[in-house]
């Protein structure tokens, strides 16, 4: 049998049983052998049959590990199903996969339970979480605390379930033993070298970088020795008409993820919103804790900038590892047709990059992914996990296989 190591499918059929049957039929025809990992993304009324959909996936595909989440919208191939009933499934032969159920202990200092005592450096932790009951920031902090200096960091990527408060449903399991949850998080650990993460924050830097010379928590007090608001106003005055229009609809601040970078460009900054300013003090409030000595730069976002950012990042990945064999996409529910004039923007671009192979994912209430060495929670972002053809189990796949 000549097949592929990664396959995906999507169905909008109103009957969840028929929808999952359509998707699994397409995957069985495409994939070669039993997958190591199968992931289900379920939206709309299909979410009422979430548990049965996961059990059907296990019965038909026999994956070693299964993962799943409900969402406001799902995607597969080059198609995005926003705000409608749909089932998307991704399945892949990708090597060892470790399933995790994560939760947070209540208390003054929340502590994450369920993480292994050690995750191999360079691994990727793919997380699907309920944003109302799971503190993702605490998880990211825990992973960072356990990092050993001079070793590759553990990447944290994935998305927050977006069906709504009290409506989200998560699943994780091995074999025929599946755990279903209304809270917390589920995750899998992928071994080093399995994926290449891309985080497209959709912003474009404007003006020049400045060093923070005074700050107080989330207040930016001085940039380059002058009141922060004065610097911001000067940069806005120097903007092009297009950039000024973007800034009027929402100005952002990029915080350098790696201060050792010699020349900053898009992709080098963690994007956070500018929340307001005090004319009397010249302070600017931003959506992140900031410190003296950090490098920052103003950023603007619109559909054109978001498109350009994703194109550049995907092109960069092509030059590094070539066309991937598949991908997972976690895109913000503020993107899609809320941002772009045409539907299927992110999914179609990724589908083209992979030559129509094994793309699936969901619309999220927040996206997880690394900027440089720093894992973070994002908004209006597309986090992409590319599976290079060089991954063990992927290198001997017939490139003529179909989705």
N, C-alpha and C positions, 0 to 999 in steps of 0.2 A: 504493500500500500504506500503510495506516494502522497504525503499530505504536508501539513504545516504544523509548526510547534505552537502557534498562537492563532486563535480565531475568535470572532465576536459576532453578535447579531442583535437586532432590535425588532420588536413588534409593537404596533399600536392597537392590536386587536382588542376590542372591549371585553372579551372573555379572557380572564387571566390564564386559564388552563390552555386555551388555544394559543395565546400569546407566547407562553413559555415553550409550548410544543413547537411553534414555528421557529423560535430562536434556536432551540436545541437541535432541531433537524438540520439547520444550516451549519451549526458548529460540528456536529457529528460527521457531516459530509466533508468538512474541511480539515479538521485536526487529525493528526496521526497519533493514535494511542490515547491512553487515559491522562488527563492533565494533572499536574502537580497542584495547580491552584485554579479555582473557578470563583468569579466574583459576580454577584447579581446586584443590579441597580434597578429599583422599582419605584414608579411614580403614579400619582393619581389614584383612582379607585382600585387599580391593581394591587396597591399596598394592603388592601384588606385580605388579600390571599398571599401575603408575603411568606408566611411560614410554609405553606404548601408549595409555593414556587421554589423555595430553597430545597425542600425535600425532593422535589421532582428533578432538580438539577443534579443532586447527589445520586438519585436512582438511575438517571440516564448516562451521566458523564463519568461517574465514579471518581471524582477528584480526590486527591489525598487531603486537601484542605479546601474548605469553602468559606467565603466571606460575603457579606451582603449589607445593604443599607437602602432605606427609603429616601426619596429625594423629591424636590419640586419639579425636576425634569431630569431626563436621562439622555444618553447619546450612544451611538455605535456607528461604525463605518464613518460616512460623511454626513450623518443625519442627527439632528438635535430635536428631541421631543420635549418642548417646554410646556409646563402646566397642563399636561394631558395624561391619559392613562397609557402607560408604556412599560415594557420590560426590556432591559438590556443585559446581556451576559457576556463576560470576557472569560476565556479559558486559555491556559498556557502550560506547556511543558518547560519549566524554567529552573528545575533543580530543587534543592532543599528549601522548604518553606516552613516556618515555625509560626503556628497560630497563637494569638494572645487575647485574653479577655482582660480589659483594663478598667479600673474603678478608682475612685478617690475617697479616702477616709475623711470624714468631716472633722472640723476642728479649726483652731485659730490658724494653724499652718497646714494646709491640705497636703496630703501625701498620696502619691500614686501607688496603687497596688496592682500586681500582675506583671510588672516588668521583670524580665530575668535579671539575675544578679550581674550578668555580664553579657553584652551584645558585642559580637566581633566587630572591631573597627572597620569602617568602610561599608558596613551593612546599611540597608534601607528599611526603616520602620514605616510601613504603609498603614495609616490610621483612618478609621471611619468613626466619628464621634458624634454624640448628641450634645449640641452646644448649650443646652439648658441644664445639664446635670454633670458635665465633665469639664474640668478646668484644663484646657489644652495647654495653656501657658505653663502650668505646673509640670505637665509631662515634658515639655521642651526644656524647662529648667532642670528637671531630673536627669534627662539624657545628657545635657551639657555638663552637669556636675560630675558625672561618671566618666567623662572623656579623659583619656590618658594623654598628657602632652606629647606632641610630636608623632601621634598616631592619627590616621585618617578619622574624621568625625563620623558619627552615625547620622545618616540623613533621616529626618522626619518629614514625611510627605503624606498627602491625602486630602480629606475634606470633611466638613461638618454637615451632618444630615440636615436636610432643608425642607422636609414636609411640613413641619410646624411643631409648636410646643405640645407635648403629649401625644403626638402622632408619629414621631420617629420610631423606627424599628431597626434593630441591628442583629446580625447573626455572625457566628464564627463556629467552626467545628472541624473535626477530622473524621474521615470515613462516614459512617451513618450517625455519628454522635454530634448533633448540632445544638449549640446554645443560642436561644433567642432572648433578646434584651430590649427593654424600653428606655434604658439609660446607660450612662457610662460610655465606653468605647470598645471597639474590636479592632484587631490589628494583625498583621503578619510581618515577620522579619524575613527579608530577602537577603541572600548572601552577597558579599562584596562582588562588584562587577556585573551584577544582574541588570541594573538599570542605570540610565543617565538622566538625572533630574534637570528639568528646565522650569524656571519660574518667570513668567511674563507678567509683570505688574502693570503693563499698559501705559507707562508714563514716559515722558521725555524730559531730560534735564534742560533747564533754561538758566541764563545768567552764568555766573561762575561759582565754583566752590568757595566756601568760607569756613574758617575755624571758629568754633564756639568759644568765646572768651568770658562769658558769664551766663549762668543758668541756675534754675531753681526747680528741681523736679521736672515737671512737664512745661515749664516756662522757659522760653528762649529769651535771654535778657540782652546779650550782646553778640554781635558777629564782627570779627576782626576789629574789636575795640570800640565799636560804635553801637548805639541802640539798635536792636534787631529790627524793629519796625522801620527805622530809617533805611536800613539796607534793603529790606523787602520792598519798600515803596520805590526806591531807586531802581531796583531790578525790574519792577513792573513797568515803570516809566520807559525803560529801554527796550521793552518787549515789542515784538511785531504785533500788528493788529490781531492776527490769528491767536498768538499766544496770550495776548491780553484778554481775548474773549474766553479762552479756556480757563484762565486764571479767575475770571469773574464767576465761572460756574463751579469752581472748586480748586483751590490752590493746595499743593502738596509739598512736603519736605522730604528730601532724600537724605538718609543718614548712612554714611559710609560703613559698609559691612567689614571692610578690611583697611585699616589705616596705613598698611604697608604698600597699598596700591600707588604706583607712581603717577598715573594719569587716570582720572576718574571718567567713566562713561556710563551710559545706561546699563543696568544690570549690576552695577557696583554699589547700588544704594538700596537700603530698606525703606520703602515708601510709607509715610504716615501723613495723615491729614493735618492741614493748618486749621485750627479750630476757632481762632479769634485773636484779637489784639487789644492792647490797652494803650490808647493815645497818650495818656498822662505819663506812663512809665516807659513806653516804648517796648514793652514786652510782647512776645508772640507766643500763644499757646498752641502746642502740638500734641498729637495723639500718641506720645511715647515719652518715656523717661530719657532725658538727655543729659550729657555731661560736658564739662569744660574740656576742650582739647579735641572733641569730635569734629569731623569734617562733614558739612552739610551743603546741600544745593537745592534750590527750588525746582519743582517738577510740575508739569501740566499733563492732563489726560483728556483725550477725546477719542472718537472712534478711529480716526486716522493714525493717531499716535499708538493706540493699542494694536492696530493691525501691523504697523511698521515694526513695533517691538517684537511681536510674535514671529514675524517673518525673519527678522535678523537673528533671533535666537535659534530658530529652527534651521536656518541656513548654516549657522555656526556649528550646530550639532552634526549636520551632514558632512561638513569638512573634517570633523574630528573622527566620527565613527561610521560614516556612510549611512545608507538607508536602513532604518531599524526594521525589525520583524514584527513589531507591534508596539502598542502604547496604551497607557491609561491616562485619562484626562479628567482633572478636577477643576471645573471652571465656575466662576462666580455667577450666582443667579441674577446679578446686576449686569452681566454681559449678555450674550445671546441677542435677541431682538430688542432688548432694552437699551443696548449700546450701538449695535451695528444695524445698518439699513437693510441688509439682506440676512435671511435666516441661515443657520448652520455654519456660521463663520469659523469658529475655532475647530469644530469637528472636521469640516471639509478641508481645512488647511492641513490638519494632522493626517487625515486620510490620504491626502495627496502625497505627503512626505513618505508615508509607509507603503505607497503603491497599492492602496486599498486593502491593507491587511490589519487584522486584529486590533482595532481601536474601539475603546468603550470607556464610559465614565458617567459622571453625573454633575448636575448643577448644585452648588454648595452654598451654605450660609457662612462660609469662611473657608479659606484654602490654606493648606500647610505646605511649606516647602523652604528650601535653603536659599539664602542670598549669600554667596561666598561661603564661609565656614559657619554662618549663623542660621539656625532653623528659626522659623517665625510663622505667625498666623497672619494671613493677608486678607484683603478685600479687593474686589474688582480685578482679580488675578486669575490667570490660567496656570495651574501647576501640571506639568507633563512629565510622565515617567516613560522614557523611551527604552525599549528592550533591544540592544544592539544585536546584530547577526553573529557577533563573536561570542555570545554567551553560550556556555556548554549546553548542548541539546538543541541549539538554534542554528549552528553553522552548517549543517548538512541538509537543510530543508530545501526542497525544490522551489525555486523562486516563481515557478509558473502556477503555484497553488492559488485557489480562489478564496475569497472571503466567505 
